[in-house]
Amino acid sequence: MKNNSTLIKNLLSDFRINTYFQNISLMLIGTLILSFSSKVQVPFWPVPMTMQTFVVFIIGMTFGSKLAFFTLLLYLFEGAIGLPVFAKGGGLLYLTGPTAGYLYGMTIAAWLIGYFADKKFNESYYKSLISLLFATFIIFLIGVGYLGSIIGYEKALSVGLYPFILSELFKIALAVVIIPSINKFFNI
């Protein structure tokens, strides 16, 4: 079953579903899971973590670049029109507030992870780790950069990066174990 398709397309290849309908369905499921993951807090030290970036990792690694990117764009659109998909609700103002940079960073990161998945990085533990580290760097670069433009960069680092390093490393490790293992299990 090896070919140049992404994990999700390989897993769904046995179903005779219109590709357009399949992609729309996957995008809606992706935004639903993203919304849920932004609201669930997992106790962690030094701050509680959500699983939102973990879901971004999984979407990127399984959907591929285009579908992952459009899933995150749909997520931002849903939030912009007021659907309560973000951690504390929704609305257009949410996309210009202090956490807006992280949302935009996750969109670019989903595309980047998907790009690497299109190049088969999601089949290897090591290559998956590389793609997720790059993507996490992008999320924090844009997120902390935007936050720093609002509250100052020193403060942005202390509240928007440092407390989250351990939880991000945990989510990266979890995603690195899961996706390549699924690829190996299904011999994709």
N, C-alpha and C positions, 0 to 999 in steps of 0.2 A: 504494500500500500504506500510505499515511499514515493513521494512526488514533491512538487514545489508549492503545495498548498499549506495553509495554516492548520493548526491543531483542531480548531473548532470545525473547519470545513471538512477535515478528514473524519472527524467523529460523526458528523451529520451526513456524510456522503451516501449512506445507505437509504436515507429518506428521500423520497421523490417530491421535494418541495421547491416551488419557484424560488430562485435565488434572491430576487427582489424582496419577496415576502419573508424569506429566511433572514436576510440582513436587517430588515426593519424589526423583525421579532427579536433578533439578537441585540440590536441597539436598545430596544425598550427594556428587555430583560437586564441588560448592562446598566442602564440608568436607574432601574428599580433597585438593583443590588448596590449600586453606588450610593443611592439615597439612604438606603437602610444602613449601610456601613458608616455613613457620616454621622449617624445618630447614636450608634451603639458605642459606649465607652468601655474599654477593657482596662481593669486596674493594672497599672504598670508604674515603674519608678523611673524618673522623678515626677512625671505627669501621666495621667490616664491617656491611653491612646485610642484612636478610632482605627478601624481597619480600612479606611478609605484609600490610602495609597496602596495597600495590599491589593485591593480590588482593581485599582488602576494597573498594577503590575500584571495581574491575572488577565485582565481584558487585553492589554497589549500583547502578552505572550501567547494568547490563544486566538485572538481575533485577527491579528495582522495589522499593518500600518493604517490602511484606509478605514477599515471598519472600526478600529480602536479610536482613531481620530474623530470620526463622525459620531461615535457613541459619546465621547466626551463633549463634543460640540452640542449634541442634543441635550445632554445633561445641563450644560450652561444655559441653553435656551429655555429649558424647563424651569430652571431657577429664575431666569430673567423675567419670565412672564408671571412669576409669583407662585409657582408650585413649591411646596416646602421640601425641596430636595437637599438643601444644604443643612449643615449641622444645626443651625438656628433659624431655619425658615427658608425664605426665598425672596425674590424681588430684585429689580434692576439695581438698586442701591447696594445690594450685597456684592455685586460684581465690580464695585469701585471702593469697597471698604477695605479694612486692613488685611483681610485674608484673600483678597482678589488675586494677588500674585501667585498664591499657591494653587488656586483653581486653574489659572492660565498655565502655570508650570506643569500641572498634572495633565493638561490637554496635550501639551508638546511632548511630555514624557510618554504618554500612551502611544503617540505616533512613533517616537523613537524606539520604544520597546517593540512595537509592532514591526517596525522596519528591520530591527535585528531578528525578530521571529521569522520574518519573510526570508531572511538570509540563513535560517536554520540555527540561530543561536540558542533557541529554546530547547534544542535536543541535548545540549551539553550543560552539565552543572557549572563548569568554569565559564563558558560563554554566557550563560544566563546571568551569572553573577556580574560579569562585566557590563552587560546591557542594563541591569537593574541599578548598578552603582552609577553609571552615566545618567540614567533617568532620574535617580534620586538627587544627584547633583543639580540637574536642571530644575527640578521642583524647588529645591531650596535656594538656588541662585535667583530665580525669578521671584519666589515667595518672599525671601528675606530682602531682596533688592527693593521690591515694591513696598514692603512693610517699613524698611529703613527710610524710604523717601517720605514716609508719614511721621514716624516716631523717632527717627535717628538710627543710624546703622549699628551703633554699639548696643543700644537697647533692643534693636531687632534681632541681633545675634543672641542676646541673653534670653529673650522670651520666644523667639521664633525659630531657633536652630538648636542650641545646646541642649535644651530639655528633651528634644525629640530624637537625638542621635541613637540612643540605645533601642528605642522602639522601632526606628526605621531599620536598623541592622537586624532586628528580630524578624520584621516583615520580609526583608530581602531574603534572609536565610530560609524562611518558610516557603516563599515563592520558588526559590532555587531548588528546594527539595521536591516540591509538588509537581511542577510542570515538566521538567525533564523525566521524572519518574513516570508520569502519565504517558509521555511520548514513548518511553521504553516499554511500558506495560502493553500498550496498544500496537507497538512496533510501527509507529508512524514515522 
